[in-house]
Amino acid sequence: MVKYFLVGAGCLVVGFFVGFFVSNNLNRNAGLQPDSAQTQTNPSFQNQQTQVASVKEKTSGAMMPDVNETLEKAKREPENFDAQMKAGDMFQKIQNFEKAAGFYDTAAALKPVEYEKIVRLGNAFFDVRQFEKAEPFYQQALEKKSDDISVRTDLGITFVERKNPDYDRAIKEFQTSLQVSPKHEPTLYNLSIAYFRKGDAENAQKYLAQLEQANPNSQLIGKLKQIISAK
């Protein structure tokens, strides 16, 4: 009886994912016209008034034929880091952040030491908007490779986007990134955003100007100008 129940539950899960992806593909094909909301630097934050620009790599998720296998493997092998992350990525892809976070928590408890896995965990929690959980993994990564400006900039974003923002700490991280790469566009953009949210319009404009100098053709300039002018 239990066996039949598990098989049925597995089929329901697979059916859910299939339905989601079919619907999602239809929606995408129905709207091929350019849409500013679909071309944001970081679509995960497209619904926010002042959008940040993350520089982390996107998680790839799981292919549809592997859904049931992915879930079963994650349950069978709780000490398999990659299995837990793949299951989490799968739920993250359909925006079921609660279930995704559960698998990421299991992976985090395994305490990986490899740099890439540490960054991957930080990115995973970042994607499900658990910024306080992303922070320590980015910190661990920077202890191994302090000049990784992509990781440091995303660490700064975690202080901007959490429920209780710490803009001063975010600004400190962004400034540290700029010491390594003064013309790094996402960092200049996010630094301006941090000052804007802090209520410091002068410095927000200052780093907008620096972004324009760094790359007059940057796609981030128009978005930043729109945010600052809207107030």
C-alpha positions as CSV (number, residue, x, y, z in Angstrom):
1,M,0.0,0.0,0.0
2,V,2.8,2.4,1.0
3,K,4.7,1.5,-2.2
4,Y,1.6,2.3,-4.4
5,F,1.2,5.6,-2.5
6,L,4.8,6.6,-3.1
7,V,4.5,5.8,-6.8
8,G,1.4,7.8,-7.0
9,A,2.9,10.7,-5.2
10,G,5.9,10.6,-7.5
11,C,3.7,10.7,-10.5
12,L,1.9,13.7,-9.1
13,V,5.2,15.6,-8.6
14,V,6.3,14.8,-12.1
15,G,2.9,15.8,-13.5
16,F,3.2,19.1,-11.6
17,F,6.6,19.9,-13.1
18,V,5.5,18.9,-16.6
19,G,2.4,21.1,-16.3
20,F,4.5,24.0,-15.0
21,F,7.1,23.8,-17.8
22,V,4.5,23.3,-20.6
23,S,2.5,26.3,-19.3
24,N,5.7,28.4,-18.9
25,N,6.9,27.6,-22.4
26,L,3.5,28.6,-23.9
27,N,3.6,31.9,-22.0
28,R,7.1,32.6,-23.3
29,N,6.1,31.8,-26.9
30,A,3.1,34.0,-26.7
31,G,5.1,37.0,-25.8
32,L,8.1,37.3,-28.0
33,Q,8.0,41.1,-28.2
34,P,10.8,42.8,-26.3
35,D,9.8,43.6,-22.7
36,S,11.9,45.6,-20.4
37,A,10.8,43.5,-17.4
38,Q,12.2,40.4,-19.2
39,T,15.6,42.0,-20.0
40,Q,16.5,43.0,-16.5
41,T,20.1,42.3,-15.4
42,N,18.8,40.2,-12.6
43,P,15.2,38.9,-13.3
44,S,14.9,37.5,-9.8
45,F,14.4,41.1,-8.6
46,Q,12.3,42.5,-11.5
47,N,9.3,43.2,-9.2
48,Q,11.2,45.4,-6.9
49,Q,11.1,49.2,-7.2
50,T,14.9,49.5,-7.0
51,Q,16.3,46.5,-8.6
52,V,19.8,45.2,-7.8
53,A,22.1,43.8,-10.4
54,S,23.6,40.5,-9.3
55,V,26.7,39.1,-11.0
56,K,26.4,35.5,-9.8
57,E,26.0,32.6,-12.2
58,K,22.4,31.3,-12.6
59,T,21.6,27.9,-11.4
60,S,20.8,25.5,-14.3
61,G,18.0,23.5,-12.5
62,A,17.0,20.0,-13.6
63,M,15.8,18.7,-17.0
64,M,12.2,17.5,-17.0
65,P,12.9,13.7,-17.6
66,D,15.0,13.7,-14.4
67,V,12.4,15.2,-12.0
68,N,11.4,11.9,-10.3
69,E,14.9,10.5,-10.4
70,T,16.3,13.8,-8.9
71,L,13.8,13.8,-6.0
72,E,14.3,10.1,-5.3
73,K,18.1,10.4,-5.3
74,A,18.0,13.4,-2.9
75,K,15.8,11.4,-0.5
76,R,18.0,8.3,-0.8
77,E,21.3,10.1,-0.4
78,P,20.9,12.9,2.2
79,E,24.8,13.1,2.4
80,N,25.1,13.7,-1.4
81,F,25.8,17.4,-1.8
82,D,25.2,17.5,-5.5
83,A,21.9,15.5,-5.2
84,Q,20.6,18.0,-2.6
85,M,21.6,21.0,-4.6
86,K,20.0,19.6,-7.8
87,A,16.7,19.0,-6.1
88,G,16.8,22.4,-4.6
89,D,17.6,24.0,-8.0
90,M,14.6,22.1,-9.5
91,F,12.2,23.6,-7.0
92,Q,13.9,27.0,-7.2
93,K,13.3,26.9,-11.0
94,I,9.5,26.8,-10.4
95,Q,9.7,29.3,-7.6
96,N,8.8,26.9,-4.8
97,F,11.4,28.6,-2.6
98,E,10.3,26.9,0.6
99,K,11.0,23.4,-0.7
100,A,14.1,24.6,-2.5
101,A,15.5,26.0,0.7
102,G,14.8,22.7,2.5
103,F,17.2,20.9,0.1
104,Y,19.7,23.7,0.3
105,D,19.7,23.5,4.1
106,T,20.5,19.8,3.9
107,A,23.3,20.6,1.5
108,A,24.6,23.4,3.8
109,A,24.7,21.0,6.7
110,L,27.3,18.9,4.8
111,K,29.8,21.8,5.2
112,P,31.5,21.6,1.8
113,V,35.1,23.0,1.7
114,E,35.5,23.4,-2.1
115,Y,35.4,27.1,-3.2
116,E,32.9,26.4,-6.0
117,K,30.5,24.6,-3.8
118,I,30.6,27.3,-1.1
119,V,29.8,29.9,-3.8
120,R,27.1,27.7,-5.2
121,L,25.4,27.5,-1.8
122,G,25.6,31.3,-1.4
123,N,24.0,31.7,-4.8
124,A,21.3,29.2,-4.0
125,F,20.2,30.9,-0.9
126,F,20.4,34.3,-2.7
127,D,18.1,32.9,-5.4
128,V,15.4,32.0,-2.9
129,R,15.8,35.4,-1.2
130,Q,17.2,34.0,2.0
131,F,19.9,36.7,2.1
132,E,21.0,36.1,5.7
133,K,21.7,32.5,4.9
134,A,23.6,33.5,1.7
135,E,25.9,35.9,3.6
136,P,28.1,33.3,5.6
137,F,28.8,31.3,2.4
138,Y,29.9,34.4,0.5
139,Q,32.0,35.3,3.6
140,Q,33.6,31.8,3.6
141,A,34.3,32.1,-0.2
142,L,36.0,35.4,0.3
143,E,38.2,34.0,3.0
144,K,39.6,31.7,0.3
145,K,39.6,34.2,-2.6
146,S,39.3,37.7,-1.3
147,D,39.6,39.4,-4.8
148,D,36.5,37.7,-6.3
149,I,34.6,40.9,-7.0
150,S,31.5,39.0,-8.2
151,V,31.1,37.2,-4.9
152,R,31.9,40.4,-2.9
153,T,29.4,42.4,-4.8
154,D,26.7,39.8,-4.3
155,L,27.6,39.8,-0.6
156,G,27.0,43.5,-0.6
157,I,23.6,42.9,-2.2
158,T,22.6,40.6,0.6
159,F,22.9,43.5,3.0
160,V,20.8,45.7,0.7
161,E,18.0,43.2,0.1
162,R,17.5,41.6,3.6
163,K,14.5,42.5,5.7
164,N,16.6,44.7,7.9
165,P,19.0,46.3,5.4
166,D,22.5,47.4,6.5
167,Y,23.3,49.9,3.8
168,D,26.6,51.0,5.4
169,R,27.9,47.4,5.4
170,A,26.7,47.0,1.8
171,I,28.5,50.2,0.8
172,K,31.7,48.9,2.5
173,E,31.6,45.7,0.4
174,F,30.9,47.5,-2.8
175,Q,33.8,50.0,-2.1
176,T,36.1,47.0,-1.5
177,S,35.1,45.5,-4.9
178,L,35.9,48.8,-6.6
179,Q,39.4,48.8,-5.1
180,V,40.0,45.7,-7.2
181,S,38.1,46.8,-10.3
182,P,37.1,50.6,-10.3
183,K,35.0,50.3,-13.4
184,H,33.1,47.2,-12.5
185,E,29.6,48.1,-13.7
186,P,27.4,46.0,-11.5
187,T,29.3,47.2,-8.4
188,L,28.9,50.9,-9.4
189,Y,25.2,50.3,-10.1
190,N,24.6,48.6,-6.8
191,L,26.6,51.1,-4.9
192,S,24.4,53.9,-6.3
193,I,21.3,51.8,-5.4
194,A,22.6,51.4,-1.8
195,Y,23.1,55.2,-1.4
196,F,19.8,55.9,-3.0
197,R,17.9,53.6,-0.6
198,K,19.9,55.1,2.3
199,G,18.6,58.5,1.3
200,D,21.9,59.9,0.1
201,A,21.0,61.3,-3.3
202,E,24.3,63.1,-3.8
203,N,26.4,59.9,-3.6
204,A,23.8,58.0,-5.7
205,Q,24.3,60.5,-8.4
206,K,28.1,60.4,-8.0
207,Y,28.3,56.7,-8.7
208,L,25.8,57.0,-11.5
209,A,28.2,59.4,-13.1
210,Q,31.1,57.0,-12.5
211,L,29.1,54.2,-14.2
212,E,28.5,56.5,-17.2
213,Q,32.2,57.2,-17.4
214,A,33.1,53.5,-17.1
215,N,30.8,52.5,-20.0
216,P,28.6,55.1,-21.6
217,N,26.7,52.3,-23.4
218,S,26.0,50.3,-20.2
219,Q,22.4,49.0,-20.1
220,L,22.4,49.6,-16.4
221,I,22.6,53.4,-16.9
222,G,19.0,53.9,-18.1
223,K,17.6,51.7,-15.4
224,L,19.6,53.5,-12.7
225,K,18.5,56.9,-14.0
226,Q,14.9,55.8,-14.0
227,I,15.1,54.6,-10.4
228,I,16.9,57.7,-9.1
229,S,14.6,60.1,-10.9
230,A,11.5,58.4,-9.7
231,K,12.3,58.9,-6.0
